[in-house]
Amino acid sequence: MPITAAPILDQLLSDRLVSQEHHDLARQRLDALPNEPYSNAGEALIWLRTEDILSDSDLEEIETLSVSQAGFAGNAARIEAVGQLHVAVQRHAEAYVKETLKQSDKAMLDAMFPGPRWLWLCGGAVLAVAAGWYVFAPDATPGCDDSRVQQAFRSAMFTRSTKDPFGAAKDLSSDLLSARFSDVKELGYIKEERSRGCTATVKVGDLTVPMGYSVSPTGERGEMMVKGEDLRVLRARYRQIDERLGQPVGALRLSTAFTQGVNDYTKQTRPLQQDAFDVQRKRMREMRGEPPETDTRTVRNVQPLNNCTALGNGKWSCRVQAEYRDIVMSALGQSEWQVMEGDFDFIQDRDNWRVGDGFARQYMNATVRSRVATLKSDEAAERLEEIQKAKATQVLSSSQQQEGSPASAPKP
């Protein structure tokens, strides 16, 4: 018997979370069901997405508005729905994590760790290399092509392969000890940390892959730490940035304002998701041999990529690159730190600077592009940015037209 009433869906329309077109299409789908397959507005949004009635961008817009218009009384229903959505996502994520940890079949492992398994084993490995010369030359961090650094990597990969709980890399154990490095390059050196970023091509048996790693002092017992790094993150972290960029904001004030904007945004949107992914993230760190988490930052290495463009009324648009912590990518077995890049608005208030009112949307868009770049390609991310900019321009133009229409003009 077709469903006779859909009060939750009707309320979404009444609260303007969905359009009339979305509502009508959903109503057609519900006719084949005995009742609504969700218990609240947040779960309804998830159902609408799984039915391809709403798109990812539709959900992003709903979440963006819940933050950017949080002070408006009419936004209460949207805020409540987004909160319910996060709770539902958390519940699904917890179920996914439990199922993932129970599974150990090769198909699932290959999906979580694409590419050669030994690369994942060493990619997150952290090892302290005893360095007698460190005591006598405290200002010298070993070079990328230092033989002791490469030998430490070989030993670490071998040790990790013999301890692989899934036994996927044991066949490569002997080859790991004789891994050959070529095309070794230094990406950059961070003087304050005495940290060096490196890339190399590594050949293990018949496999040849690019690899990134950093070398830096631990500050304990005259040791150096060699750590495998995500190549995209490594290139961003060690690239040579002109500190004079970012004018008139300035690199330091831009970084401070951006970081504060991210912290404010995550306080409102992230906590409901956080617990669901912490278990998976901890498990991944253990599997990769990483030490317990000590860095609690959400964003780091914020750098301007050019000077800012004036938008008028004390507002400026600046191209920014930053590393951000992505709990979703971490849960998928990717690097916990990802690289984002995008245009962000900054507003000057006398001597102070803050992010613009549209920061939530700009930050979410940059996050989506970063994930696309990691999982697909940089070219796909660039195409997505063009689409996002076109959509933002269209929305702005429509808003300006509405503000200038006779109906919106104040009555005398």
C-alpha positions, 0 to 999 in steps of 0.5 A, spaced: 500 500 500 502 506 498 505 511 503 499 516 505 503 521 509 510 523 509 510 529 515 518 529 515 519 530 508 514 535 508 517 539 514 524 539 510 520 543 504 516 547 509 523 549 512 526 550 506 531 545 506 529 542 500 526 544 494 519 543 491 522 539 485 526 535 490 520 534 495 516 531 489 521 526 486 522 524 493 514 523 494 514 519 488 520 514 491 516 513 497 510 511 494 513 504 493 514 504 501 510 503 507 512 509 510 518 514 511 525 510 511 528 515 516 526 517 523 528 525 523 530 530 518 538 528 518 536 521 516 532 524 511 537 528 508 542 522 508 536 518 504 535 523 499 542 523 498 543 515 497 537 516 492 541 521 488 535 526 489 540 531 493 547 531 491 554 532 495 553 540 493 546 540 496 548 537 502 554 542 503 550 548 501 545 546 507 551 545 512 554 551 510 548 555 511 547 552 518 554 555 520 554 562 516 547 563 518 547 560 525 545 567 528 538 567 525 532 564 528 529 562 521 536 557 521 534 553 527 531 547 523 537 547 518 542 547 524 538 541 528 537 537 521 545 538 520 546 535 527 542 529 526 545 528 520 552 528 523 549 523 529 547 519 523 554 519 520 557 517 526 553 511 527 554 509 520 561 510 521 562 506 527 558 500 524 563 501 518 569 501 523 567 495 527 566 491 520 573 493 517 576 491 524 573 484 523 575 483 516 582 481 514 580 479 507 585 481 501 580 484 497 578 489 503 585 490 504 587 492 497 581 497 497 584 500 504 591 500 502 592 501 494 598 499 491 604 495 493 603 493 501 610 494 503 609 502 501 604 503 506 608 499 511 614 504 510 610 510 509 608 511 516 613 508 519 617 512 524 624 510 526 629 513 531 636 512 528 642 513 533 647 518 530 654 518 533 656 524 529 650 528 532 653 529 538 659 532 535 655 536 529 649 538 532 647 543 527 647 538 521 641 534 519 643 528 515 642 529 507 637 526 503 642 521 500 646 520 506 647 512 506 645 511 514 638 514 512 637 510 506 639 504 510 635 506 516 629 505 511 631 499 509 631 496 516 625 499 518 621 496 511 624 489 513 622 489 520 615 492 519 614 486 513 616 481 518 611 483 523 605 485 518 599 482 521 596 480 514 602 477 511 602 481 505 609 483 504 613 477 507 614 475 500 618 481 499 622 481 505 629 479 502 628 484 497 627 490 502 633 489 505 637 491 498 632 496 496 635 501 491 634 509 492 635 513 485 633 520 483 634 522 491 632 530 491 631 535 497 625 539 497 627 544 502 630 545 509 626 548 515 631 552 519 627 552 525 626 545 526 632 543 522 628 538 518 629 536 511 624 534 506 626 529 501 624 525 495 627 519 492 625 513 487 625 506 490 626 499 487 624 493 491 624 487 487 621 488 480 617 494 483 619 501 482 615 507 486 616 514 488 617 515 496 617 521 500 621 522 507 623 527 512 629 527 516 629 531 523 632 531 530 628 528 536 631 532 541 633 526 545 639 522 546 642 525 540 638 521 535 635 523 528 628 521 526 626 519 519 619 518 517 615 516 511 611 522 508 605 523 503 608 526 497 603 531 496 603 533 504 611 533 503 611 538 497 607 543 500 610 543 507 617 544 504 616 548 498 620 555 498 614 560 500 616 567 499 614 570 506 613 577 503 607 574 499 600 575 502 600 583 502 597 587 505 595 582 510 602 579 511 603 571 512 603 571 519 597 575 520 594 571 514 596 564 518 593 567 524 586 569 521 586 562 517 587 558 523 582 561 528 577 561 522 578 553 521 578 552 529 571 556 529 568 552 524 570 545 526 568 547 533 561 547 530 561 542 525 566 536 527 565 534 534 559 530 532 563 526 527 570 526 531 569 520 536 566 515 530 573 516 526 578 516 532 578 509 533 579 507 526 585 513 526 588 510 532 588 503 529 591 506 523 597 509 527 598 502 530 598 499 524 603 504 521 608 504 527 606 511 528 607 514 535 601 516 539 598 522 537 601 529 540 599 534 535 592 536 536 592 542 531 587 542 526 591 546 521 598 547 520 603 550 515 598 556 512 602 559 507 600 565 502 601 563 495 600 570 492 598 577 494 591 579 495 586 582 491 582 587 493 574 586 493 572 593 496 569 595 503 576 592 507 575 585 504 581 581 500 581 575 497 588 571 498 590 564 495 592 560 501 595 553 501 595 549 508 595 542 511 589 540 514 587 534 518 582 530 515 579 524 519 575 522 513 581 520 509 584 517 515 579 513 516 580 510 509 587 509 510 590 515 507 594 520 510 591 524 516 594 530 514 592 533 507 594 539 503 588 544 501 589 550 496 584 555 495 582 563 495 579 565 501 576 572 503 579 576 509 576 582 512 580 588 515 578 591 522 582 596 523 589 593 525 586 586 526 584 581 520 579 575 520 576 570 515 570 573 511 563 571 512 563 565 507 569 562 510 565 555 511 563 554 504 570 556 502 573 551 507 569 546 505 570 546 498 577 546 498 576 540 503 572 537 497 578 539 492 583 536 496 580 529 497 578 529 489 586 531 488 588 525 493 583 520 490 583 522 483 588 527 480 590 534 481 587 536 474 580 533 477 580 538 483 582 544 478 576 542 474 572 542 480 574 548 483 572 552 476 565 549 477 565 551 484 567 558 482 562 558 477 556 556 482 559 561 487 559 567 482 552 565 480 549 565 487 552 572 488 549 575 482 542 572 483 543 575 490 545 582 488 539 582 483 534 580 488 537 586 493 536 591 487 529 588 485 523 593 487 520 588 491 526 588 496 527 595 496 524 598 503 518 601 503 517 609 504 
